Amino acid sequence: MQTYDENRQASADPAWIFAFSAWLIASTSALGSLFFGEVMKLPPCSLCWYQRIFMFPLMLILPFALFPFDRNVIRSVMPLVGFGGVLAGLHVLIVAGIVPERVAPCRQGVPCSETVIEWFGFVTIPMLSFVAFVAISVLLILALQRSAK
């Protein structure tokens, strides 16, 4: 059992801060997607649903890596981050017109190439998802590198 001082020292550890930051991004992303869907009533396409499948568990699992800090939990969520990032990257390429939409699983409902929101002339929802997955992966890799083995 860790004492108060040990817990306080662990929370000041750079690895813990990186993991906590990754959890904040995952939580913001998950809550943001719920806001777009439930509050703004923007229907998600199939690729958006798949990206949610990989993002939502991160919000629930990453706190188990924080109290106390646990490298094994971080290692276990890396496949979720990787697969979600690949799907988000594919989605960005479809929206940009680089990959044809016939490659995407969007056969019914909202097309994957449709741009529902575009901020500053280039920031779309798939781009937000891609940036979130990349940031989470970088932070978790840094947490693994900075933690004691």
C-alpha positions as CSV (number, residue, x, y, z in Angstrom):
1,M,0.0,0.0,0.0
2,Q,1.4,3.4,-1.0
3,T,1.6,6.2,1.5
4,Y,0.4,9.7,0.7
5,D,3.9,10.9,0.0
6,E,4.5,8.0,-2.4
7,N,1.2,8.8,-4.2
8,R,2.1,12.5,-4.4
9,Q,5.6,11.7,-5.8
10,A,4.1,9.3,-8.4
11,S,1.6,11.9,-9.6
12,A,4.6,14.3,-10.2
13,D,6.3,11.7,-12.3
14,P,6.5,12.7,-16.0
15,A,5.3,9.3,-17.1
16,W,2.1,9.8,-15.0
17,I,1.6,13.2,-16.4
18,F,1.9,11.9,-20.0
19,A,-0.6,9.1,-19.2
20,F,-3.0,11.6,-17.5
21,S,-2.8,13.9,-20.5
22,A,-3.6,11.0,-22.8
23,W,-6.7,10.2,-20.7
24,L,-7.8,13.9,-20.9
25,I,-7.6,13.9,-24.7
26,A,-9.4,10.5,-24.9
27,S,-12.2,11.8,-22.5
28,T,-12.5,15.1,-24.4
29,S,-12.7,13.2,-27.7
30,A,-15.3,10.8,-26.5
31,L,-17.4,13.5,-24.9
32,G,-17.0,15.7,-28.0
33,S,-18.3,12.9,-30.3
34,L,-21.3,12.5,-28.0
35,F,-21.9,16.2,-28.1
36,F,-21.8,16.2,-32.0
37,G,-24.1,13.3,-32.2
38,E,-26.6,13.8,-29.3
39,V,-26.7,17.6,-28.9
40,M,-25.9,18.9,-32.4
41,K,-27.8,15.9,-33.9
42,L,-25.0,15.2,-36.5
43,P,-25.4,11.6,-37.7
44,P,-22.0,9.7,-37.7
45,C,-20.9,7.7,-40.7
46,S,-19.7,4.1,-40.4
47,L,-16.0,5.1,-40.0
48,C,-17.0,7.5,-37.3
49,W,-18.7,4.7,-35.4
50,Y,-15.6,2.5,-35.7
51,Q,-13.4,5.3,-34.5
52,R,-15.7,5.7,-31.5
53,I,-15.4,1.9,-30.8
54,F,-11.6,2.5,-30.4
55,M,-11.8,5.8,-28.5
56,F,-14.5,5.2,-25.9
57,P,-12.7,2.4,-24.1
58,L,-9.6,4.6,-23.7
59,M,-11.6,7.0,-21.6
60,L,-12.6,4.1,-19.3
61,I,-9.4,2.0,-19.2
62,L,-6.7,4.7,-18.9
63,P,-7.6,5.7,-15.3
64,F,-6.6,2.2,-14.3
65,A,-3.0,3.1,-15.5
66,L,-2.9,6.2,-13.2
67,F,-3.8,5.1,-9.7
68,P,-1.2,3.7,-9.2
69,F,0.8,4.2,-12.4
70,D,0.8,0.9,-14.4
71,R,2.8,0.3,-17.6
72,N,0.9,-2.8,-18.3
73,V,-2.4,-1.0,-18.7
74,I,-0.7,1.5,-21.1
75,R,0.7,-1.4,-23.1
76,S,-2.7,-3.0,-23.3
77,V,-4.5,0.0,-24.8
78,M,-1.8,0.7,-27.5
79,P,-3.6,-1.6,-30.1
80,L,-6.8,0.4,-29.6
81,V,-4.9,3.6,-30.2
82,G,-3.1,2.1,-33.3
83,F,-6.2,0.7,-35.0
84,G,-8.3,3.9,-34.2
85,G,-5.5,6.1,-35.6
86,V,-5.3,4.0,-38.8
87,L,-9.1,4.3,-39.3
88,A,-9.0,8.0,-38.6
89,G,-6.2,8.5,-41.1
90,L,-8.1,6.6,-43.7
91,H,-11.1,8.8,-43.0
92,V,-9.1,11.9,-43.4
93,L,-7.8,10.7,-46.7
94,I,-11.4,9.8,-47.9
95,V,-12.6,13.3,-46.9
96,A,-9.6,14.9,-48.8
97,G,-10.5,12.8,-51.9
98,I,-7.2,11.0,-51.9
99,V,-8.8,7.6,-51.3
100,P,-11.9,6.8,-53.2
101,E,-15.1,6.4,-51.1
102,R,-15.8,3.0,-52.6
103,V,-12.9,1.7,-50.4
104,A,-14.7,2.9,-47.2
105,P,-17.4,0.9,-45.4
106,C,-19.9,3.7,-45.8
107,R,-22.4,1.9,-48.0
108,Q,-25.6,3.1,-46.2
109,G,-26.5,6.2,-44.3
110,V,-24.2,9.2,-44.1
111,P,-21.3,9.1,-46.7
112,C,-17.8,9.0,-45.2
113,S,-16.7,11.7,-47.6
114,E,-19.3,14.2,-46.4
115,T,-17.9,17.2,-44.5
116,V,-20.4,18.1,-41.8
117,I,-18.3,20.6,-39.9
118,E,-15.3,22.5,-41.3
119,W,-13.6,25.0,-39.0
120,F,-10.9,27.5,-40.3
121,G,-11.4,26.0,-43.7
122,F,-9.7,22.7,-43.1
123,V,-10.5,21.3,-39.6
124,T,-13.0,18.5,-40.0
125,I,-14.3,15.9,-37.5
126,P,-12.2,13.1,-39.0
127,M,-9.1,15.4,-38.7
128,L,-10.0,16.0,-35.0
129,S,-10.2,12.3,-34.4
130,F,-6.9,11.7,-36.2
131,V,-5.1,14.4,-34.2
132,A,-6.5,13.0,-31.0
133,F,-5.3,9.4,-31.8
134,V,-1.9,10.7,-32.8
135,A,-1.5,12.8,-29.6
136,I,-2.7,9.9,-27.4
137,S,-0.2,7.5,-29.0
138,V,2.7,10.0,-28.7
139,L,1.8,10.7,-25.0
140,L,1.5,7.0,-24.2
141,I,4.8,6.1,-25.9
142,L,6.4,8.9,-23.9
143,A,4.9,7.6,-20.7
144,L,6.2,4.1,-21.4
145,Q,9.7,5.5,-22.2
146,R,9.8,7.7,-19.1
147,S,8.5,5.1,-16.6
148,A,10.8,2.7,-14.7
149,K,10.9,-0.7,-16.2
